[in-house]
Amino acid sequence: MASSRNAAVFGGPYDDASGAALDLADPAAFVEHDPYTYWDRMRRSDPVRWHPPVDGRPGFWAVARHRDVEACYKDAARLSSARGTVLDVLLGGGDSAGGRMLAVMDRPRHRELRQVMLRAFSPRVLRHVEESVRQRADALVAAVVGAGEADAARDIAEHLPLNTVCDLLELPVSDRPLLLGWNKRALSSESAEDDPFDALEARNEILSYFVDVVRERRRRPGEDVISMIAGARVEGEPMTEDDLALNCYSLILGGDESTRVTTTGALHALGTHEEQWRRLRGGEAAVRTAVEEVLRWVTPAMHFARTAAVDLRIGGAEVSAGDIVTLWNISANNDPEVFARPRSFDVGRQRNPHLALGHGPHFCLGAFLGRLELSAVLDSLVRRVDRIEILAEPPRVYSNFLFGHSALRLRLD
């Protein structure tokens, strides 16, 4: 099949309303510009579009409409995750953990390992952590209320998800500050000046840490998630120490960073939409619907990526085998074909089929846990807080994958 790349390109990299050229592979594009403007334009005029090579990097497809993104997530047979699921990794040649870590694995091995992991992360198993999550969230909010100025990212959001995942993995409390530091360095940056090799070093530190933990749990298994995975067999064979470490790394990264960004985004959204905060606090809207709207509104993972395993057609565009295909959740979650008034934050929104947690065979393994953590924070805010005052415009995370704020100065009264 001949790729329709030439027909899909206009003006090189995307243009926002001001006419500035935007490169979707460049983190600065999402710090310096309003991304919603060009997603609106793209959905209307060219919803599956070839992003040309820039600065020696390969080109890739960008998919913007909700219906096309959802269909691609379901099409795991023709759109592979094994080379990587994040744009930067694919542009760099692919993920070295491909076929070994759940997130970058295809069927049938993916199905078998996911069943093992689901046993550890099912709502039934996680019910026993619900009370501790709610207690921790309430203590974090209580410490900020009336204390004057605080940073929601530092003082609330970064403590809850990491500690919850570490509880499930039964990792020592003394190790957690180190893991938090590595995690932040591994996935996001504060600015363009940050060294990319620092992120690589942080990932290697996490992997090395988990190799040691896995060895210890195999010697002395317990009732924790790591012991459960370490004792399982995939395709008839026990997993290697390195593969186990990779999947522990995936749990820490996935369970911490996205929830941290979402929690910070929830406080920013409620603080900048006073009427919606009053609706939630007054009981006019439920915490349950507010959780889903925060996930849609924030969309912490802007995209996930796939590689075309065969020639195929996506939304009218002809994609060739081997092409990188990026699925832009941030655009799909603001598609007016699916969401009424998508750029209105509505804590009572009833129809909300957002894709913030992905879709299909790779739907977020920790979805229940992430929703629980966000619900716990919102419940505590409703009980304890009258007013959320944002004190400064928050800086955005420097990333082409995560979208959100790296800090949020506020006052809770």
Backbone torsions as a table, in degrees:
resi	resn	phi	psi	omega
1	MET	NA	131.5	177.7
2	ALA	-80.6	130.2	180.0
3	SER	-71.1	140.7	-179.6
4	SER	-94.0	41.7	-175.1
5	ARG	-64.3	-43.1	-175.2
6	ASN	-62.0	-38.6	-179.7
7	ALA	-70.3	-22.4	-173.8
8	ALA	-86.5	-12.5	-174.5
9	VAL	-98.1	132.2	165.1
10	PHE	-139.1	128.9	176.7
11	GLY	72.3	20.2	-180.0
12	GLY	68.3	-139.0	178.0
13	PRO	-58.7	161.4	-173.8
14	TYR	-59.8	146.7	175.8
15	ASP	-108.7	136.1	171.3
16	ASP	-88.2	-174.8	-174.0
17	ALA	-63.5	-25.8	-179.3
18	SER	-80.2	-7.8	-178.5
19	GLY	91.4	1.2	179.4
20	ALA	-71.8	136.5	178.3
21	ALA	-75.5	129.4	-178.1
22	LEU	-116.7	133.1	178.2
23	ASP	-108.0	113.6	-175.5
24	LEU	-65.5	-16.6	176.9
25	ALA	-85.8	-7.9	-176.3
26	ASP	-97.7	117.5	178.9
27	PRO	-55.3	-30.8	-178.6
28	ALA	-61.5	-27.2	179.6
29	ALA	-59.5	-31.5	-175.3
30	PHE	-95.6	-6.2	175.4
31	VAL	-95.8	-39.1	-171.3
32	GLU	-96.0	-12.4	-173.8
33	HIS	-130.9	161.7	173.8
34	ASP	-84.0	109.1	-175.9
35	PRO	-69.8	-24.2	-173.6
36	TYR	-68.2	-28.6	-179.2
37	THR	-62.4	-49.3	-177.2
38	TYR	-79.0	-22.5	173.1
39	TRP	-67.1	-40.0	176.6
40	ASP	-58.1	-46.6	-179.0
41	ARG	-63.6	-41.9	-177.1
42	MET	-67.9	-43.0	179.4
43	ARG	-59.6	-37.8	-178.2
44	ARG	-73.4	-42.4	-167.2
45	SER	-106.9	-27.0	-173.0
46	ASP	-160.6	70.6	-167.0
47	PRO	-70.0	-16.7	172.1
48	VAL	-127.0	110.7	-162.9
49	ARG	-134.9	140.9	178.8
50	TRP	-84.6	120.4	175.2
51	HIS	-91.3	114.6	-172.2
52	PRO	-69.1	161.7	175.5
53	PRO	-57.8	141.2	178.4
54	VAL	-135.2	131.5	176.2
55	ASP	53.3	39.0	176.7
56	GLY	84.1	-5.4	177.6
57	ARG	-81.6	150.4	177.5
58	PRO	-63.3	157.8	171.8
59	GLY	-80.2	170.9	-180.0
60	PHE	-158.9	160.8	175.3
61	TRP	-88.1	143.7	173.5
62	ALA	-120.9	126.1	-177.9
63	VAL	-110.6	126.5	-168.7
64	ALA	-114.0	-30.9	-175.1
65	ARG	-79.7	145.9	-179.5
66	HIS	-56.7	-47.9	-175.2
67	ARG	-64.7	-33.9	179.4
68	ASP	-75.4	-41.2	178.2
69	VAL	-61.8	-46.3	179.8
70	GLU	-61.0	-43.5	179.7
71	ALA	-63.1	-38.6	179.1
72	CYS	-66.3	-40.4	177.6
73	TYR	-59.9	-36.3	-179.6
74	LYS	-73.8	-24.1	-170.7
75	ASP	-90.3	60.3	-177.1
76	ALA	-69.7	-19.4	-179.8
77	ALA	-71.0	-34.3	-176.3
78	ARG	-105.7	-15.7	179.2
79	LEU	-119.6	106.7	-170.6
80	SER	-87.4	145.3	173.7
81	SER	-99.9	-6.8	-167.0
82	ALA	-68.4	-24.3	178.9
83	ARG	-86.9	-12.1	-178.7
84	GLY	140.3	157.3	-177.8
85	THR	-126.3	10.2	177.9
86	VAL	-125.9	136.9	-173.2
87	LEU	-55.8	-48.5	-177.9
88	ASP	-55.1	-42.1	-178.4
89	VAL	-65.1	-44.6	-179.5
90	LEU	-67.1	-38.8	177.7
91	LEU	-66.2	-25.1	178.4
92	GLY	-87.5	3.0	175.7
93	GLY	114.9	-7.6	177.6
94	GLY	117.1	165.8	-175.7
95	ASP	-91.4	124.8	179.6
96	SER	-66.4	-16.4	178.3
97	ALA	-90.2	5.5	-178.8
98	GLY	-54.6	130.6	-179.0
99	GLY	82.2	-2.9	-177.0
100	ARG	-120.2	-29.8	179.7
101	MET	-106.8	138.5	-171.6
102	LEU	-52.0	-43.3	-176.1
103	ALA	-65.3	-25.7	-177.4
104	VAL	-120.1	57.9	-175.2
105	MET	-143.6	145.9	177.1
106	ASP	-110.3	166.1	175.2
107	ARG	-67.0	152.0	6.7
108	PRO	-86.9	-16.4	-177.4
109	ARG	-60.7	-37.6	179.7
110	HIS	-60.3	-44.5	-178.5
111	ARG	-61.3	-41.9	-176.5
112	GLU	-68.9	-45.5	179.5
113	LEU	-68.5	-36.6	179.5
114	ARG	-62.7	-37.4	177.3
115	GLN	-61.8	-38.3	176.5
116	VAL	-63.2	-48.0	-177.1
117	MET	-67.7	-35.8	-179.4
118	LEU	-63.2	-32.1	177.4
119	ARG	-61.5	-34.1	-179.0
120	ALA	-81.9	-23.8	-174.7
121	PHE	-117.5	20.4	178.9
122	SER	-73.8	152.3	176.9
123	PRO	-54.5	-36.5	-179.5
124	ARG	-62.3	-44.6	-179.8
125	VAL	-69.4	-36.6	-174.4
126	LEU	-80.9	-9.5	-179.6
127	ARG	-56.1	-32.1	-176.2
128	HIS	-71.4	-16.1	178.6
129	VAL	-94.8	-7.1	-173.7
130	GLU	-59.3	-43.9	-177.7
131	GLU	-65.0	-40.8	179.5
132	SER	-67.2	-35.7	176.8
133	VAL	-63.2	-44.8	-178.4
134	ARG	-67.5	-38.7	177.9
135	GLN	-64.8	-43.7	-179.5
136	ARG	-65.5	-43.8	179.3
137	ALA	-61.2	-42.9	-178.7
138	ASP	-65.4	-39.3	178.8
139	ALA	-65.2	-38.7	179.7
140	LEU	-66.4	-44.2	178.7
141	VAL	-66.2	-43.6	-178.7
142	ALA	-59.4	-36.6	-178.8
143	ALA	-67.7	-25.3	-177.8
144	VAL	-90.8	-31.2	-176.9
145	VAL	-61.3	126.5	176.9
146	GLY	73.0	4.7	-176.9
147	ALA	-90.4	4.0	-175.6
148	GLY	88.1	-150.2	-177.5
149	GLU	-67.1	139.2	176.6
150	ALA	-142.2	165.1	173.2
151	ASP	-110.2	109.8	-175.6
152	ALA	-60.6	-35.5	179.5
153	ALA	-65.6	-44.7	-176.8
154	ARG	-79.2	-41.0	-169.1
155	ASP	-92.1	-19.2	179.1
156	ILE	-123.6	-60.6	-166.0
157	ALA	-65.4	-35.9	-173.1
158	GLU	-80.8	-13.0	-176.8
159	HIS	-88.7	-35.3	-171.3
160	LEU	-71.0	-55.2	-174.2
161	PRO	-66.0	-43.3	-178.2
162	LEU	-63.1	-44.3	-179.4
163	ASN	-65.9	-34.9	178.6
164	THR	-65.5	-47.6	178.7
165	VAL	-64.3	-40.6	179.0
166	CYS	-64.3	-34.3	174.5
167	ASP	-61.9	-45.1	-179.9
168	LEU	-63.3	-36.1	-179.8
169	LEU	-87.4	-4.7	-178.2
170	GLU	53.8	53.1	176.4
171	LEU	-94.7	142.5	-176.2
172	PRO	-59.0	141.7	178.4
173	VAL	-59.1	-34.6	-178.1
174	SER	-66.0	-22.2	-179.4
175	ASP	-85.8	-14.2	-167.8
176	ARG	-69.3	-39.2	175.4
177	PRO	-58.8	-37.4	178.2
178	LEU	-64.7	-45.2	179.3
179	LEU	-63.4	-39.4	178.5
180	LEU	-61.7	-45.0	179.0
181	GLY	-61.9	-45.1	177.7
182	TRP	-61.4	-43.1	-176.6
183	ASN	-61.6	-45.0	-179.5
184	LYS	-64.5	-38.6	179.2
185	ARG	-71.3	-29.8	-173.3
186	ALA	-73.6	-29.5	-168.5
187	LEU	-120.2	-21.6	-177.7
188	SER	-144.6	161.4	-178.5
189	SER	-131.2	162.7	176.7
190	GLU	-86.5	-30.4	-175.4
191	SER	-160.5	174.8	179.3
192	ALA	-66.8	-19.1	-178.1
193	GLU	-76.7	-15.8	-179.5
194	ASP	-63.9	139.6	-175.0
195	ASP	-80.1	121.8	178.7
196	PRO	-61.9	-25.8	178.2
197	PHE	-69.4	-22.6	175.9
198	ASP	-65.9	-39.8	177.3
199	ALA	-64.3	-42.1	178.4
200	LEU	-63.1	-42.9	178.7
201	GLU	-62.0	-40.6	179.5
202	ALA	-63.7	-41.4	178.2
203	ARG	-62.4	-42.1	179.3
204	ASN	-65.1	-36.1	177.5
205	GLU	-63.9	-42.4	179.0
206	ILE	-62.9	-45.6	-179.5
207	LEU	-62.3	-44.1	179.2
208	SER	-61.7	-40.7	177.9
209	TYR	-59.5	-45.9	-175.9
210	PHE	-74.3	-26.9	173.2
211	VAL	-59.2	-43.6	178.8
212	ASP	-64.7	-41.6	-180.0
213	VAL	-64.4	-43.9	-179.3
214	VAL	-60.8	-43.9	178.9
215	ARG	-59.2	-42.6	-179.4
216	GLU	-66.3	-41.6	-178.3
217	ARG	-69.8	-29.8	176.3
218	ARG	-71.4	-32.3	176.3
219	ARG	-73.6	-40.7	-176.6
220	ARG	-131.8	76.6	-177.8
221	PRO	-66.2	147.7	177.1
222	GLY	-125.8	-151.1	179.9
223	GLU	-102.3	9.8	-174.9
224	ASP	-82.2	171.8	-177.7
225	VAL	-64.0	-41.9	-178.7
226	ILE	-62.1	-43.4	178.7
227	SER	-63.2	-38.1	179.4
228	MET	-63.2	-45.5	-179.8
229	ILE	-69.0	-41.0	-176.9
230	ALA	-63.0	-27.9	-179.3
231	GLY	-89.8	-3.1	-177.0
232	ALA	-85.8	161.6	175.8
233	ARG	-119.1	136.7	178.3
234	VAL	-121.0	125.2	-174.5
235	GLU	53.9	38.4	174.6
236	GLY	81.5	-1.4	-176.3
237	GLU	-124.1	145.7	172.0
238	PRO	-67.1	149.8	178.6
239	MET	-74.4	147.2	177.5
240	THR	-72.8	162.2	177.7
241	GLU	-59.4	-41.5	-179.5
242	ASP	-64.1	-41.2	179.8
243	ASP	-67.2	-38.6	176.4
244	LEU	-63.4	-42.8	178.9
245	ALA	-62.2	-40.7	178.7
246	LEU	-61.1	-40.2	-178.5
247	ASN	-75.6	-30.0	171.8
248	CYS	-66.1	-42.6	176.3
249	TYR	-56.9	-43.1	179.7
250	SER	-62.9	-39.9	179.5
251	LEU	-65.1	-42.6	-179.6
252	ILE	-65.6	-47.5	-178.4
253	LEU	-64.5	-48.3	-177.8
254	GLY	-68.5	-33.5	-175.8
255	GLY	-83.2	-15.3	-175.1
256	ASP	-104.5	-61.7	-167.5
257	GLU	-63.1	-46.3	-176.3
258	SER	-66.7	-39.7	178.8
259	THR	-68.2	-35.9	177.6
260	ARG	-61.8	-47.2	179.9
261	VAL	-65.9	-39.1	-179.2
262	THR	-67.0	-42.4	179.8
263	THR	-63.7	-43.3	175.8
264	THR	-61.5	-42.2	178.9
265	GLY	-64.6	-33.7	177.9
266	ALA	-63.0	-45.5	-179.9
267	LEU	-66.0	-38.3	177.6
268	HIS	-65.9	-44.2	-179.2
269	ALA	-62.8	-44.3	-179.5
270	LEU	-69.5	-34.2	179.3
271	GLY	-73.1	-23.0	-179.4
272	THR	-103.7	0.0	176.7
273	HIS	-130.3	78.9	-171.7
274	GLU	-59.6	-39.5	-179.4
275	GLU	-62.5	-40.4	179.6
276	GLN	-68.2	-36.6	176.0
277	TRP	-63.2	-41.1	178.2
278	ARG	-64.3	-39.2	178.5
279	ARG	-62.2	-44.2	-178.7
280	LEU	-68.2	-47.7	-177.5
281	ARG	-65.8	-32.8	-178.5
282	GLY	-84.7	-1.5	178.0
283	GLY	85.1	3.9	178.2
284	GLU	-68.5	-30.6	175.9
285	ALA	-122.2	146.7	-177.2
286	ALA	-87.2	151.7	175.4
287	VAL	-59.0	-36.0	-178.6
288	ARG	-58.1	-48.1	-179.9
289	THR	-72.0	-31.6	177.9
290	ALA	-64.7	-38.6	177.7
291	VAL	-58.3	-47.7	-178.4
292	GLU	-66.1	-37.1	179.3
293	GLU	-69.4	-37.0	176.1
294	VAL	-62.3	-44.2	178.5
295	LEU	-59.3	-44.0	178.5
296	ARG	-65.8	-47.0	-174.3
297	TRP	-65.0	-43.8	-177.3
298	VAL	-79.9	-45.6	-175.3
299	THR	42.9	72.6	-172.3
300	PRO	-61.7	-38.0	175.5
301	ALA	-93.6	102.3	-175.3
302	MET	-60.9	-36.9	-178.0
303	HIS	-144.7	161.7	157.8
304	PHE	-128.6	160.3	-173.5
305	ALA	-127.0	156.4	176.3
306	ARG	-138.1	168.3	173.0
307	THR	-120.7	130.0	179.8
308	ALA	-65.4	121.3	178.8
309	ALA	-82.1	-23.9	-180.0
310	VAL	-142.6	168.4	169.8
311	ASP	-64.7	136.8	178.5
312	LEU	-155.9	166.7	177.9
313	ARG	-109.0	130.8	176.5
314	ILE	-124.5	114.6	177.1
315	GLY	52.0	34.5	179.2
316	GLY	94.9	-13.1	178.3
317	ALA	-93.5	141.4	179.4
318	GLU	-94.7	114.9	-175.2
319	VAL	-105.7	134.9	-177.8
320	SER	-94.8	149.3	175.2
321	ALA	-53.5	134.4	-179.3
322	GLY	95.5	-14.5	179.2
323	ASP	-69.6	144.8	171.5
324	ILE	-81.3	133.2	179.7
325	VAL	-123.6	118.1	178.7
326	THR	-102.7	133.9	-176.6
327	LEU	-109.3	110.0	-169.7
328	TRP	-92.8	94.0	178.4
329	ASN	-56.8	-38.2	-176.6
330	ILE	-62.5	-31.3	175.6
331	SER	-80.4	-46.6	-179.6
332	ALA	-57.4	-37.4	-177.5
333	ASN	-77.4	-0.2	175.3
334	ASN	-125.1	25.9	-178.5
335	ASP	-82.2	115.8	-178.3
336	PRO	-67.2	-13.3	174.0
337	GLU	-68.5	-20.4	-175.2
338	VAL	-114.9	-38.0	-173.8
339	PHE	-115.2	123.1	174.4
340	ALA	-67.1	133.3	179.9
341	ARG	44.4	64.4	-172.7
342	PRO	-62.0	-28.1	179.1
343	ARG	-92.8	20.0	169.4
344	SER	-106.9	123.6	177.7
345	PHE	-78.8	117.2	-171.8
346	ASP	-132.5	100.9	-175.9
347	VAL	-67.9	-13.6	178.3
348	GLY	-103.1	12.5	-176.7
349	ARG	-55.8	126.0	-175.8
350	GLN	-90.5	-47.3	179.1
351	ARG	-93.7	110.1	-171.0
352	ASN	-145.0	66.4	-178.5
353	PRO	-82.6	56.7	-176.3
354	HIS	-69.3	163.2	-179.1
355	LEU	-115.7	25.3	-177.9
356	ALA	-61.9	-26.0	-179.3
357	LEU	-104.9	15.8	-177.0
358	GLY	80.6	-161.6	-176.7
359	HIS	-168.2	159.3	174.4
360	GLY	75.9	-155.1	-173.7
361	PRO	-60.0	-25.7	-179.0
362	HIS	-102.3	19.9	175.9
363	PHE	-52.0	141.0	-172.2
364	CYS	-49.0	122.2	-179.5
365	LEU	-62.9	-34.9	-177.0
366	GLY	-98.0	25.1	-176.2
367	ALA	-57.8	-44.9	-179.6
368	PHE	-61.2	-44.2	-177.8
369	LEU	-65.7	-44.0	179.2
370	GLY	-62.1	-42.1	178.2
371	ARG	-65.6	-38.4	178.6
372	LEU	-61.8	-45.3	-178.6
373	GLU	-64.0	-43.6	179.2
374	LEU	-66.5	-41.1	177.2
375	SER	-60.8	-40.1	-179.3
376	ALA	-63.8	-41.3	178.6
377	VAL	-66.1	-45.5	-179.4
378	LEU	-64.2	-40.7	177.5
379	ASP	-58.9	-43.7	-179.7
380	SER	-66.9	-41.2	176.9
381	LEU	-59.9	-44.3	-179.1
382	VAL	-60.9	-39.6	-178.3
383	ARG	-74.9	-35.9	-166.3
384	ARG	-107.9	-19.4	-166.8
385	VAL	-116.6	133.1	172.6
386	ASP	-91.7	-42.9	-171.2
387	ARG	-137.1	136.7	174.8
388	ILE	-112.5	114.9	-177.9
389	GLU	-113.3	117.2	176.2
390	ILE	-82.1	127.0	-172.5
391	LEU	-96.9	-17.4	-178.9
392	ALA	-159.0	153.5	175.3
393	GLU	-64.7	122.0	-174.1
394	PRO	-79.2	145.0	175.6
395	PRO	-73.7	146.2	177.2
396	ARG	-85.5	151.2	172.1
397	VAL	-62.3	136.3	179.7
398	TYR	-87.8	93.0	-173.3
399	SER	-161.7	150.0	170.0
400	ASN	-100.9	8.4	179.3
401	PHE	-116.1	-54.4	178.3
402	LEU	-87.4	142.2	176.1
403	PHE	-126.3	123.8	-179.8
404	GLY	163.2	-160.5	-173.7
405	HIS	-115.0	136.6	179.5
406	SER	-85.0	-15.1	177.1
407	ALA	-153.2	155.9	178.9
408	LEU	-152.9	98.2	178.0
409	ARG	-77.1	126.8	-178.9
410	LEU	-153.2	174.6	173.1
411	ARG	-132.9	131.5	175.9
412	LEU	-110.2	122.9	179.9
413	ASP	-124.3	NA	NA
